[in-house]
Amino acid sequence: MGQRPDRGTGQNADLRCATLSLRLLETTDLHGHVRAYDYFTDRPAPHRGLSALALEIARARDEARNCLLFDCGDFLQGTPITQIWGEGDPALADAPNPMIAAMNTVGYDAAALGNHEFDFGLAQLDRALAEANFPFVCANLERSPESESPAARGKVTPWRMIEREMQDDAGRMQKMRIAVIGLLPPPTLGWMQKRYTGAMATTCIEQAARHHLAQIRAARPDLVIALAHTGIAPIEPGKHDCACDSEHAALAVAQLDGIDVVLAGHDHRPFPDLGRPATAGIDPITATLAGKPAINAGVAGTTLGVLDLTLERRDGTWQITRHSAALRQVRNGEPRECAAILTASASAHAATLAHIRREIGESAVPLHSYFSMISPDRCLALMARAAFSHAAERLRGHPLAALPRLAAVSTFKAGGLGGAGNFIDIPAGKLRASHLDDLYLFNNGIGAVEITGAELRDWLEQSASVFFQITPGTQAPRLRDPGFASYQFDVISGLRYEIDLSQPPRFAPDGRCIAPEAARIRTLTHAGRPVTPDDRFVLLGNDFRLSGGSGFRQRGRPMNLDPAPVLIRELLQSEIRAANPVLDIAPEPIWRFAPMPGTQVICHTGPGAKPHLHELATHGVHATPLPIDSDGFLPLRIAL
């Protein structure tokens, strides 16, 4: 914080020395988890959701003299209960937004906007924001006045000053002025492609923050907190403008003079993290970024971030002298929920149950993601088929219609940080609306780019970076790098290739190219012939990925596939309904690991995979199940 004349002295000038303890609580990336209920499987999920986490929030508040609660964005989208509200389901036409209602019940002091707040359009966003009894902050979003509804006007400002009477350690009351500034990833609107043309613009995080920090300094705060919906990652050497185009700019935010604390989000990776390696400016043990206190509470209301600060007042200026950070999970043995949230969301919950139980088709085969990281996968084959069906119609008569078509697909649910239950598991039989939401969680639209063979190879190298490098002849090293999410492993339908794990990964989880010469992709072919650097294709994929989401830099040249956004979830529903008489889809043998005799690796899947283990042998994958581990995963020993 430092002793600067821009820090508040105000009405506390007579108290030259004081010590005050302040607890900051953070939730982030709640993604529609209002209740402790899994709407994808239609059963309770006791240890996730704001209704369960609210009890831990109450405990954490009771333990502290002074406490503030913030959210760092991506709260409106992610589960069917918020999805059907966002899509304007008639059953909820007059109902409040269930997540905002829950957050009102808990009592937030402020919240940042995340990129997924914009998924349902500006009208629904404004409607939700207008219902909140707490403010929102976002400094690097510019919005045209005519696009803003009167009800939501003034609800989102670049920053806010929170003024509170707080008790110092000697029992004296201190008037504290705490500024909070909100920031979101600059590519946010680019990920939406055609959805917000002209209505809004996002700007560079660093430039916007510097601009508003000048105003904040003039207001003489005692503490400045960044509510930064952006991930934590190293800054590439020599790259000084990462905050202008990166979705992982928390470190750049922390480096700004005038920022005292960073509450981060977006990447779903908890921080502090004892298993994360320290890098320049990032200390995952002491929970600091550029030497400043920082925290990231993870995802889905499974964890509460608790950041305790000790502030000392010296010569009229408050300074952070100590801090500690902890991540609290919903306590085992307490499958209770906040009664007020259950009441506030009761009508939405009932409408959601009716929605997810609607039959939409039938499948002759089970659809699951237990092996999507190690073998061909039916769910991915279905996504690719839906994309190809749509393109067959949309590309008719297009100048590039004669180019070969490919589809990049990935799964959102394959364990990882989501835990041993984070897998798709749809039995053969009747398909319900909940299964559609389970297959595709997000509101991504379909898109297309014209791409070369060289660009395709680089894309696949980034996808294949999700695996650790394996030394030939080793036994039982871990296969998957936990720093990557499953949706970063793109499989490209229409190609055939091998992944050579003896080679190093080319890319880091945040998208940095760390080994430009690394080459894992072997025997890359299309229609039986090698893919050359100059070959040209039409690549179908989701608009988020094609426009640079999840650390994938933009490759290829965008094509105008649809005049208006078409959601991938809608394409899947059309594909399911078109099946006659039932959906019967086979996994597509797109890729495999390059043989590495005498070498074995460990892949962690869910315990629900046991009835499906026989499928692996049909794809040439030799796997031996091991005992369930302490985290509930089923380890598989895989012979390469």
LOGUPA-460159 format. One line per field, with one value per residue (C-alpha): x, y, z; residue number from 1. Coordinates in steps of 0.001 Angstrom, whole numbers, always signed. Example, Ala and Ser with C-alpha at 12.3 -4.5 7.8 and 13.67 -1.06 7.14 Angstrom:
c1 <- [+12300:+13670]
c2 <- [-4500:-1060]
c3 <- [+7800:+7140]
i <- [1:2]
! end
This chain:
c1 <- [+0:+2797:+2759:+1356:-511:-3396:-4327:-7219:-6566:-10016:-11724:-9114:-6233:-6249:-5645:-2092:-1403:-3831:-4046:-7134:-7989:-10054:-11377:-12193:-14419:-14577:-16765:-16133:-17313:-20460:-21771:-25404:-24873:-27635:-28510:-26699:-28363:-26967:-29560:-27555:-28004:-31195:-29954:-28627:-24996:-24452:-21085:-21466:-23638:-24216:-26982:-24454:-21547:-23708:-23379:-19587:-19856:-21900:-19318:-16455:-18258:-18974:-15273:-14170:-14687:-14629:-15640:-16532:-17938:-17263:-17924:-15559:-17971:-19480:-22445:-25365:-24675:-23727:-26624:-30197:-31727:-30090:-30123:-33902:-34292:-31762:-33512:-36823:-38729:-42420:-42568:-40147:-41399:-42171:-39656:-36482:-33159:-32470:-28755:-29259:-32007:-29613:-26792:-29185:-29981:-26317:-25510:-22641:-20808:-19965:-19447:-17483:-18883:-17479:-17560:-20493:-22738:-23350:-24475:-28211:-28202:-28311:-32007:-31711:-28444:-30004:-33026:-30817:-28593:-31584:-32775:-29521:-29276:-25501:-23368:-21354:-17991:-16335:-13724:-12826:-16316:-17713:-21392:-23459:-26129:-28945:-28161:-28707:-32169:-33364:-33834:-30172:-28710:-26041:-25863:-22462:-19728:-15967:-15298:-17030:-16036:-17235:-17372:-17658:-17237:-14774:-13432:-9684:-7835:-8087:-11853:-11956:-14134:-12374:-14024:-12603:-12817:-12234:-12252:-13106:-12440:-13777:-12007:-12899:-11025:-10578:-11503:-14958:-17004:-14793:-15745:-19376:-18635:-21856:-23917:-23047:-21852:-21777:-23526:-20424:-16663:-14026:-10690:-7262:-7329:-4126:-5010:-8523:-7235:-4562:-7150:-9575:-6871:-6068:-9665:-9550:-6391:-8091:-10886:-8293:-9133:-7570:-7411:-7861:-9124:-9241:-12161:-10447:-12303:-9073:-6796:-3416:-494:+3087:+3801:+5697:+9215:+9311:+5526:+4467:+913:-465:-3268:-4592:-5423:-4982:-7658:-5030:-3863:-4170:-416:-366:-3187:-1246:+1782:-138:+774:-2311:-3713:-3341:-5228:-6305:-9344:-9110:-11314:-12125:-9608:-11353:-7951:-7937:-5240:-3349:-2390:+306:+669:+1287:+4888:+6025:+6948:+8116:+5705:+3416:+3750:+1041:+2104:+1930:-848:+766:+926:+3739:+4091:+471:-2209:-4323:-6876:-9035:-11934:-12242:-15565:-19195:-19572:-17405:-14905:-14931:-11869:-10856:-8205:-7281:-5438:-3720:-3721:-1582:-2132:+1081:+1302:-2245:-1872:-3149:-717:-1043:+1561:+452:-1966:-3066:-5170:-7274:-9794:-12712:-14887:-18399:-17877:-18297:-21116:-23144:-25416:-27477:-28446:-29358:-33121:-33486:-31844:-34053:-37104:-35874:-35198:-38149:-40188:-37135:-36116:-39561:-39627:-36133:-37024:-39995:-37743:-34901:-37256:-38761:-37997:-36213:-35282:-33760:-30268:-29456:-26042:-24694:-23098:-20280:-16968:-15009:-12455:-12578:-8930:-7590:-9762:-12540:-15670:-19358:-20208:-17555:-18691:-22216:-20965:-18984:-21924:-24190:-21641:-21256:-25037:-25387:-22485:-23843:-26798:-25072:-22109:-24205:-23146:-20398:-17133:-15280:-17866:-15484:-12869:-12719:-14607:-13315:-14803:-12969:-14781:-13994:-15731:-16429:-16670:-13740:-12740:-9890:-10586:-14298:-13668:-14448:-18103:-17336:-18116:-20972:-22790:-25989:-27359:-28885:-32601:-34746:-32903:-34053:-33386:-30917:-28815:-28582:-27336:-24884:-23469:-22888:-22725:-22093:-23913:-21316:-22397:-21197:-18551:-16114:-12686:-10711:-7457:-4206:-2490:+271:-2282:-4096:-895:-172:-3756:-3312:+31:-1728:-4455:-1923:-118:-2666:-535:+2709:+5885:+6520:+9980:+9999:+10226:+8827:+6051:+2931:+3640:+578:-778:-2673:-1376:-3933:-3244:-5295:-9078:-10608:-12149:-8623:-8176:-9657:-10160:-10469:-12961:-12048:-8338:-6215:-3084:-915:+255:+3869:+4121:+7893:+8075:+7627:+4408:+4525:+2084:+1379:-2154:-2606:-1741:+1885:+4112:+6887:+8608:+8094:+9993:+8180:+6321:+3958:+1638:+2679:+1240:-1310:-3554:-6831:-8692:-5694:-3026:-584:-1677:+773:+1370:-368:-3494:-6709:-9768:-12959:-12748:-16002:-15954:-17466:-17238:-15450:-12555:-12379:-12083:-9243:-10913:-9234:-5800:-6124:-4879:-6936:-5929:-7394:-9633:-13216:-16067:-19592:-21434:-24685:-26263:-27136:-25653:-26746:-26061:-24330:-26813:-29566:-27662:-27299:-31004:-31790:-29407:-31030:-34541:-33572:-32369:-34662:-35894:-33225:-29786:-27095:-23663:-20250:-16993:-14787:-11180:-9504:-6323:-4261:-1101:+2024:+3240:+5852:+6721:+7447:+5827:+2734:+861:-1899:-5123:-7735:-11361:-14600:-15729:-18771:-16420:-16255:-19217:-17696:-14096:-14644:-15020:-11333:-10127:-12198:-10138:-6792:-6364:-5037:-6122:-5953:-8190:-6591:-8288:-10312:-7996:-8479:-10115:-12699:-11130:-10667:-7006:-6360:-2918:-2578:+26:+1438]
c2 <- [+0:+2380:+5766:+8036:+11311:+9881:+7483:+8500:+10306:+11834:+11492:+9120:+11602:+11809:+8043:+8060:+4374:+1485:-2141:-3528:-7042:-7308:-10525:-10640:-13475:-14455:-16617:-16809:-18710:-19922:-20734:-21021:-23366:-21851:-25005:-28141:-30001:-31590:-30856:-32824:-36088:-35001:-35725:-33814:-32652:-31926:-30168:-27576:-24601:-21274:-22669:-25035:-22593:-19928:-21776:-21585:-17903:-17301:-19100:-17153:-13886:-14772:-15402:-11921:-8460:-6927:-8774:-8044:-10522:-10258:-12294:-12236:-13035:-15788:-16301:-16119:-19119:-22768:-24936:-25488:-23407:-20246:-21416:-21610:-18244:-16728:-18218:-16724:-19891:-18915:-20735:-18143:-15099:-13187:-14894:-13207:-14514:-17444:-16703:-13009:-13893:-16250:-13689:-11074:-13498:-14045:-10334:-9397:-6096:-5989:-8255:-8159:-9143:-12222:-13101:-15515:-12781:-11814:-15242:-14518:-11082:-7561:-7517:-10528:-9253:-5906:-7613:-9686:-6781:-4594:-7191:-7153:-5255:-4969:-3097:-4420:-3167:-3431:-905:-2204:-2495:+347:+240:+2485:+4410:+3281:-397:-7:-410:+2257:-353:-1376:+2096:+2793:-797:-1336:+1232:+964:+1090:+1679:+3140:+1051:+3020:+1060:+1604:-1104:-2032:-2031:-4462:-2037:-1882:+1606:+2341:+3354:+4784:+2765:+3664:+629:+980:-2012:-2042:-4720:-6184:-8882:-10568:-8169:-10913:-11342:-9777:-11295:-14709:-13762:-12954:-11522:-11207:-7671:-5834:-2100:-2284:-2752:-2869:-4197:-2496:-3423:-4402:-2539:+649:+768:+66:+2771:+5287:+4570:+4170:+7833:+8648:+6229:+7833:+11223:+9790:+8887:+5234:+3285:+63:-829:-4276:-5601:-7925:-9433:-11993:-13131:-16109:-16383:-17130:-16017:-13136:-14138:-12672:-9578:-9301:-6080:-5837:-9179:-7438:-6108:-9471:-12185:-13896:-14640:-11194:-11293:-10939:-7856:-6399:-7053:-5268:-2016:+700:+1418:-2123:-3627:-6933:-9134:-11394:-13480:-15893:-17178:-20033:-22179:-22913:-22408:-20150:-20684:-24106:-26196:-28333:-25444:-24513:-21014:-18767:-15182:-13001:-15901:-17536:-20216:-21031:-17586:-16557:-13508:-11988:-9492:-9614:-8617:-10758:-12709:-15513:-17503:-19516:-22017:-22902:-23948:-22893:-25723:-23440:-20164:-17948:-16477:-13740:-12281:-8946:-7163:-3415:-1012:+2708:+4660:+8410:+8530:+5757:+2171:-511:-4282:-5798:-9436:-11680:-15285:-17077:-20215:-22083:-23516:-26256:-27150:-29284:-33037:-34398:-31225:-31832:-28780:-25783:-22195:-22164:-18619:-19550:-22627:-20421:-17739:-20317:-22646:-21683:-21745:-25144:-26608:-25190:-26537:-30047:-30011:-28789:-31269:-34260:-33649:-36447:-35318:-38633:-42042:-43510:-47108:-46766:-45172:-41750:-41004:-39135:-41537:-42250:-39068:-38286:-41694:-43212:-42560:-41088:-41257:-37851:-36168:-38118:-36788:-33194:-33565:-35118:-32263:-29727:-31513:-31734:-27997:-27131:-29287:-26926:-23627:-24084:-24977:-22534:-21021:-20151:-22553:-25321:-27643:-27638:-30711:-30186:-30929:-30408:-29538:-30966:-31445:-32418:-30096:-32937:-35309:-35176:-32790:-29999:-30871:-34078:-37757:-37054:-34596:-36897:-37353:-40610:-41048:-44607:-46086:-45390:-42270:-38979:-36031:-32309:-32627:-34944:-32285:-29765:-32370:-32960:-29254:-26951:-23595:-21256:-21461:-20970:-22862:-21182:-21951:-20897:-21612:-23119:-24507:-27779:-25938:-24146:-27415:-29082:-26211:-26431:-30141:-29520:-27173:-29736:-32518:-30360:-31450:-34558:-34783:-35741:-39446:-41007:-44293:-47318:-45625:-47235:-45468:-41732:-39501:-38972:-35706:-32310:-31032:-27461:-28060:-28352:-31212:-28766:-27741:-31175:-30708:-33741:-32894:-35112:-35923:-36372:-39304:-38823:-40096:-38258:-38967:-38496:-38901:-35349:-32230:-30187:-27136:-25033:-24169:-24322:-20556:-20755:-19590:-21300:-22765:-25096:-23885:-26808:-29527:-31951:-34529:-34925:-37775:-39405:-36624:-37635:-36728:-39186:-41504:-39037:-36913:-33385:-30866:-27347:-25737:-27919:-25987:-27045:-25708:-26219:-26169:-25439:-23362:-19585:-19305:-21493:-20146:-16587:-17401:-18742:-20996:-19805:-21028:-18223:-17503:-19575:-19535:-17017:-16608:-17653:-16303:-19548:-18128:-14659:-14975:-17104:-20755:-22517:-25895:-27177:-26526:-28480:-31437:-31388:-31376:-34290:-36305:-35620:-36499:-39966:-42664:-44463:-43951:-42388:-44965:-43437:-45071:-43527:-42213:-43542:-40158:-40438:-42686:-42500:-43414:-46841:-46744:-50381:-51120:-47888:-47456:-44356:-43662:-42021:-40990:-41509:-41740:-44871:-44977:-46109:-49670:-51032:-49561:-50758:-53385:-50575:-49683:-53018:-52546:-49418:-51034:-49419:-51857:-50633:-52201:-50681:-49922:-49289:-46091:-43336:-40914:-38335:-40835:-41345:-44717:-44902:-46864:-48233:-47822:-49631:-47406]
c3 <- [+0:+883:+2573:-93:+237:-1802:+1004:+3201:+6456:+6859:+10224:+11654:+11644:+15466:+15721:+14442:+15179:+15052:+13982:+12281:+11086:+7919:+6430:+2722:+1497:-2152:-4314:-8028:-11075:-9335:-12827:-11861:-8904:-6812:-4888:-3818:-6662:-9824:-12507:-15085:-13183:-11368:-7859:-4823:-4776:-1080:-1179:-3911:-4702:-2984:-764:+848:+799:+2476:+5782:+5544:+4621:+7777:+9919:+8371:+9016:+12628:+13244:+12131:+13549:+10100:+6973:+3349:+797:-2934:-6066:-9048:-11864:-14013:-11711:-14174:-16447:-16063:-14861:-16084:-13263:-14583:-18202:-18508:-16780:-19153:-22175:-21072:-20150:-19768:-16425:-15022:-16919:-13712:-11421:-10216:-11426:-9074:-8662:-7984:-5495:-3725:-3712:-2284:+514:+1376:+1254:-1056:-780:-4509:-7500:-10740:-14122:-15880:-19553:-19161:-17754:-21393:-22603:-22571:-24167:-22807:-21933:-19625:-18186:-17341:-15849:-13569:-12524:-11743:-9207:-7223:-3957:-4279:-6839:-9782:-10989:-14393:-15487:-18954:-20457:-22524:-23341:-25580:-23589:-25885:-25143:-21406:-19894:-17440:-14691:-14786:-15313:-12733:-11490:-13127:-12550:-13135:-9400:-6092:-2762:+178:+3411:+6635:+10345:+11404:+14806:+15266:+17529:+20438:+20139:+18630:+15608:+12427:+9327:+6440:+2769:+536:-3224:-5417:-9159:-11519:-14554:-17092:-19965:-22904:-25448:-23847:-26611:-29293:-27935:-28530:-32195:-33709:-30546:-29414:-32505:-31764:-28392:-26249:-26358:-24001:-23492:-22210:-18523:-17729:-19580:-18087:-14595:-14809:-15978:-13156:-10519:-11045:-10094:-7189:-5822:-5946:-3780:-1081:-261:+2596:+564:-3123:-4110:-7669:-8391:-11395:-13460:-15039:-14529:-12842:-15174:-15746:-18090:-21194:-21286:-23433:-23626:-21954:-23276:-22045:-20164:-23468:-25032:-22398:-20368:-17680:-16576:-12768:-12340:-14579:-12461:-9262:-10686:-11036:-8577:-6497:-6382:-2895:-3156:-6066:-5933:-9107:-11066:-14555:-14810:-12142:-10514:-6733:-5317:-3012:-4337:-2661:-5786:-8153:-9002:-8106:-11027:-11363:-9420:-8470:-5043:-4681:-1110:+499:-1928:-3448:-6911:-7380:-3609:-2982:-1293:-3782:-3833:-6273:-4830:-7684:-9254:-8721:-5113:-3841:-2114:-211:-453:+2914:+2859:+6247:+6256:+9112:+8507:+10510:+10559:+10604:+10173:+8869:+6265:+6414:+5275:+4908:+7215:+7232:+5417:+5283:+2688:+2951:+845:+2794:+1419:+2482:+5544:+5327:+7419:+6934:+3942:+4894:+2844:+3615:+4149:+2821:-490:-812:-334:-2742:-5475:-4867:-7942:-10210:-8833:-9517:-13046:-13690:-12571:-14935:-17725:-17310:-17099:-20555:-23009:-26172:-27796:-27208:-27463:-28260:-26595:-23418:-23762:-21344:-21081:-18866:-21597:-23667:-22835:-23844:-26574:-29131:-27569:-28585:-27101:-29213:-32278:-31710:-31436:-34652:-36496:-35424:-36701:-40040:-40501:-39941:-42235:-45053:-45277:-44474:-46825:-49861:-52568:-50408:-52240:-49908:-50079:-51948:-49177:-46889:-43639:-40169:-36697:-33471:-30434:-26750:-23531:-20625:-18123:-17695:-14043:-13331:-10855:-11042:-9131:-9586:-10334:-13121:-16038:-18486:-17731:-19732:-19881:-23003:-23209:-23035:-23362:-21271:-21546:-18662:-20806:-23496:-20931:-19634:-23110:-23688:-20659:-22268:-24626:-27366:-30954:-34000:-36135:-38932:-40137:-43287:-42051:-43441:-42657:-40797:-38610:-37960:-36808:-34406:-33091:-32416:-30716:-28317:-27707:-27102:-24520:-21890:-21268:-19330:-21152:-20565:-20496:-22443:-20180:-17079:-15091:-13814:-14193:-14233:-17760:-17579:-16510:-13946:-15019:-18161:-18314:-20292:-22775:-23800:-25357:-28801:-31017:-34725:-36495:-40087:-39365:-38203:-36085:-33244:-30119:-29156:-25383:-25390:-26784:-24628:-24745:-26987:-24944:-21289:-19822:-20242:-23947:-23830:-26368:-24196:-26692:-30281:-31786:-29797:-32056:-30569:-33567:-35868:-38985:-39512:-42411:-44052:-46287:-46205:-47322:-45295:-44440:-45902:-44526:-47490:-47485:-46862:-44869:-43368:-39608:-37645:-33920:-31156:-31448:-28101:-29219:-32765:-31443:-29053:-25896:-23303:-24282:-27887:-30063:-33142:-36140:-39605:-41305:-40024:-42303:-42237:-41516:-40091:-40230:-36518:-33722:-33665:-30369:-30432:-27890:-30441:-33089:-30719:-29995:-33729:-34286:-31495:-32757:-36325:-35284:-36668:-34710:-31984:-31751:-32441:-32743:-32802:-31568:-34342:-34261:-34772:-32723:-30504:-28431:-30379:-29212:-26456:-25602:-21959:-20779:-18617:-17469:-14979:-16119:-13534:-14460:-12501:-10641:-12922:-15685:-14355:-16383:-19562:-19247:-21941:-24508:-24212:-25554:-28724:-29425:-28708:-25286:-22683:-19244:-15796:-13088:-9717:-6339:-5951:-4706:-1808:-4091:-5350:-8792:-10485:-11622:-14801:-15619:-19392:-21452:-24170]
i <- [1:2:3:4:5:6:7:8:9:10:11:12:13:14:15:16:17:18:19:20:21:22:23:24:25:26:27:28:29:30:31:32:33:34:35:36:37:38:39:40:41:42:43:44:45:46:47:48:49:50:51:52:53:54:55:56:57:58:59:60:61:62:63:64:65:66:67:68:69:70:71:72:73:74:75:76:77:78:79:80:81:82:83:84:85:86:87:88:89:90:91:92:93:94:95:96:97:98:99:100:101:102:103:104:105:106:107:108:109:110:111:112:113:114:115:116:117:118:119:120:121:122:123:124:125:126:127:128:129:130:131:132:133:134:135:136:137:138:139:140:141:142:143:144:145:146:147:148:149:150:151:152:153:154:155:156:157:158:159:160:161:162:163:164:165:166:167:168:169:170:171:172:173:174:175:176:177:178:179:180:181:182:183:184:185:186:187:188:189:190:191:192:193:194:195:196:197:198:199:200:201:202:203:204:205:206:207:208:209:210:211:212:213:214:215:216:217:218:219:220:221:222:223:224:225:226:227:228:229:230:231:232:233:234:235:236:237:238:239:240:241:242:243:244:245:246:247:248:249:250:251:252:253:254:255:256:257:258:259:260:261:262:263:264:265:266:267:268:269:270:271:272:273:274:275:276:277:278:279:280:281:282:283:284:285:286:287:288:289:290:291:292:293:294:295:296:297:298:299:300:301:302:303:304:305:306:307:308:309:310:311:312:313:314:315:316:317:318:319:320:321:322:323:324:325:326:327:328:329:330:331:332:333:334:335:336:337:338:339:340:341:342:343:344:345:346:347:348:349:350:351:352:353:354:355:356:357:358:359:360:361:362:363:364:365:366:367:368:369:370:371:372:373:374:375:376:377:378:379:380:381:382:383:384:385:386:387:388:389:390:391:392:393:394:395:396:397:398:399:400:401:402:403:404:405:406:407:408:409:410:411:412:413:414:415:416:417:418:419:420:421:422:423:424:425:426:427:428:429:430:431:432:433:434:435:436:437:438:439:440:441:442:443:444:445:446:447:448:449:450:451:452:453:454:455:456:457:458:459:460:461:462:463:464:465:466:467:468:469:470:471:472:473:474:475:476:477:478:479:480:481:482:483:484:485:486:487:488:489:490:491:492:493:494:495:496:497:498:499:500:501:502:503:504:505:506:507:508:509:510:511:512:513:514:515:516:517:518:519:520:521:522:523:524:525:526:527:528:529:530:531:532:533:534:535:536:537:538:539:540:541:542:543:544:545:546:547:548:549:550:551:552:553:554:555:556:557:558:559:560:561:562:563:564:565:566:567:568:569:570:571:572:573:574:575:576:577:578:579:580:581:582:583:584:585:586:587:588:589:590:591:592:593:594:595:596:597:598:599:600:601:602:603:604:605:606:607:608:609:610:611:612:613:614:615:616:617:618:619:620:621:622:623:624:625:626:627:628:629:630:631:632:633:634:635:636:637:638:639:640]
! end
